[in-house]
Amino acid sequence: MISTSLPVIEKQPWLAKPLKKALEFLRDNDLKQLEAKTYEINGKDMFAQVIDFETADRENIKPESHIKYIDLQYLVTGEEKLGFLTNNNEYSYDEYIEERDLCLYNRSFDNESFTIANPSSINLFFPNDIHMPGIKVNSKMKLRKIVIKISVEYFNKNYF
C-alpha cells in the first residue's frame, strides 16, 4: 500500500509506465464533471471507475482485496478513512466475485492501520493489501472517487 498525493507522486522518477498513464487520466480530465461510470484507458488492462458514494461506519464495510488488479484510488471530493493491512497469505477471503475481481472478507482485523484521504489523495492497493475504503471520518459524507484498475499482468509487462 502506498499513500501519497497527486502533486507528490507525479514528481517521482521511479514511476512505472502504467502509473504514469493513470496519472495522465487524472490530470487530463475534469474529474468533478465526469459522468459516474467506467472509462477505458487501455482496454481491460487499465480502466477508471468514477464513483459517487457516501461514507459509512467501519462495521458496515467489508474488507476487500483483489487478485488480478491493482487499485489506484484518487479522492476528488470529500474525506474518507481507509483501513488497510498486508496479507502475506495468512488470511483467506470468504467470497470472490470474479467479474469484479473482488475478494470479500467476512471478518474484522485487529492489526489494520488507517489513513485519512482528502481531495488529491492517492492510495495504491496491491493484491496483497486488504483494504476498507469509504469509512466515515467524523460524520457520513458524500464523496467522489476515481478508482483506476491496473491489471497486474499489464503492470509487470510495462513497468519500464
C-alpha positions in Angstrom: 0.0 0.0 0.0 1.3 3.4 -0.9 -0.4 6.5 0.4 0.5 9.9 -1.2 -0.9 12.8 -3.2 -1.1 13.6 -6.9 1.4 16.6 -6.6 3.9 14.3 -4.8 3.7 11.1 -6.8 3.8 12.7 -10.3 7.3 14.1 -9.5 8.7 10.6 -8.7 11.3 9.5 -11.3 10.7 5.8 -10.4 7.1 5.7 -11.5 6.2 2.7 -13.7 4.7 3.5 -17.1 1.3 2.2 -16.2 1.2 4.6 -13.2 2.2 7.5 -15.4 -0.6 6.6 -17.7 -3.1 6.5 -14.8 -1.9 9.9 -13.6 -2.4 11.3 -17.1 -6.0 10.3 -16.9 -6.4 12.2 -13.6 -4.6 15.3 -15.0 -6.3 15.4 -18.4 -9.9 15.1 -17.3 -12.2 17.4 -15.4 -12.9 14.8 -12.6 -15.7 16.7 -11.0 -17.6 16.9 -14.3 -17.2 13.3 -15.5 -20.2 11.1 -15.5 -20.2 8.4 -12.9 -19.3 5.3 -15.0 -16.3 3.3 -16.2 -13.8 4.8 -18.7 -11.5 2.7 -20.7 -7.8 3.8 -20.6 -6.1 0.7 -22.1 -8.9 -1.9 -22.6 -9.3 -4.4 -19.8 -5.7 -3.8 -18.8 -6.4 -0.3 -17.3 -9.7 1.5 -16.8 -11.1 4.2 -14.5 -14.3 3.9 -12.4 -15.8 7.2 -11.4 -17.8 6.5 -8.2 -20.1 8.7 -6.2 -21.0 7.3 -2.8 -21.5 8.1 0.9 -19.1 7.1 3.6 -20.2 4.6 6.3 -19.4 3.3 9.7 -16.5 0.9 9.9 -18.7 -2.0 11.0 -20.7 -1.7 7.8 -17.8 -2.1 5.4 -16.4 -5.5 4.4 -12.7 -5.7 3.9 -11.7 -6.4 0.3 -8.8 -7.2 -1.8 -8.1 -8.1 -5.5 -6.3 -10.8 -7.3 -5.8 -9.6 -10.9 -5.8 -5.8 -10.4 -4.0 -3.0 -8.6 -6.3 -0.2 -7.3 -5.2 3.4 -7.6 -7.7 5.3 -5.6 -7.9 9.1 -6.1 -10.2 11.2 -4.0 -11.9 14.0 -5.9 -14.2 15.4 -3.2 -15.0 14.7 0.4 -12.9 13.0 3.1 -12.7 9.3 4.0 -10.8 7.0 6.3 -9.3 3.9 4.7 -8.3 0.8 6.7 -5.6 -1.5 5.3 -3.3 -4.4 6.2 -0.8 -6.6 4.3 -1.9 -10.1 3.7 1.0 -12.5 3.5 -1.3 -15.4 2.8 -2.4 -15.6 6.4 -6.0 -14.6 5.7 -8.4 -16.3 3.2 -11.2 -14.5 1.6 -14.8 -15.7 2.2 -16.2 -14.7 -1.2 -14.8 -14.0 -4.7 -16.8 -12.0 -7.3 -14.8 -12.8 -10.4 -16.4 -10.3 -12.7 -15.3 -7.5 -10.3 -12.1 -9.2 -9.2 -13.3 -8.6 -5.7 -12.3 -10.8 -2.7 -14.5 -10.1 0.4 -13.7 -10.9 4.0 -16.5 -11.6 6.5 -14.5 -10.5 9.5 -12.6 -7.6 11.1 -8.9 -7.5 11.7 -7.0 -6.4 14.8 -3.9 -5.3 13.1 -5.3 -2.9 10.5 -3.8 0.6 10.0 -5.7 3.7 8.9 -5.1 6.7 6.8 -7.3 9.7 6.0 -7.8 10.7 2.4 -8.6 14.2 1.3 -9.1 15.6 -2.2 -5.9 14.9 -4.3 -5.0 11.9 -2.1 -3.8 8.8 -3.9 -3.8 5.3 -2.3 -2.4 2.4 -4.2 -3.5 -1.0 -3.1 -1.7 -4.1 -4.4 -3.2 -7.7 -4.5 -1.7 -8.5 -1.1 -3.3 -5.4 0.5 -6.6 -5.9 2.2 -8.4 -2.6 2.4 -11.5 -1.0 3.7 -12.3 2.2 1.8 -15.2 4.6 2.5 -15.1 4.7 6.3 -16.6 7.9 7.7 -14.2 10.3 9.4 -16.4 12.3 11.8 -19.8 12.0 10.1 -21.1 10.4 6.9 -20.5 12.5 3.8 -20.8 12.1 0.0 -17.6 11.5 -1.9 -16.4 11.3 -5.5 -13.6 8.9 -6.1 -11.8 7.7 -9.1 -10.6 4.1 -8.9 -8.1 3.2 -11.7 -7.8 -0.5 -12.1 -4.4 -1.7 -13.4 -4.0 -5.3 -14.3 -1.1 -6.9 -12.5 0.0 -8.6 -15.8 -0.1 -5.3 -17.7 1.8 -3.5 -14.9 4.5 -6.1 -14.8 5.0 -6.3 -18.6 5.1 -2.5 -19.0 6.9 -1.4 -15.9 9.8 0.4 -17.7 
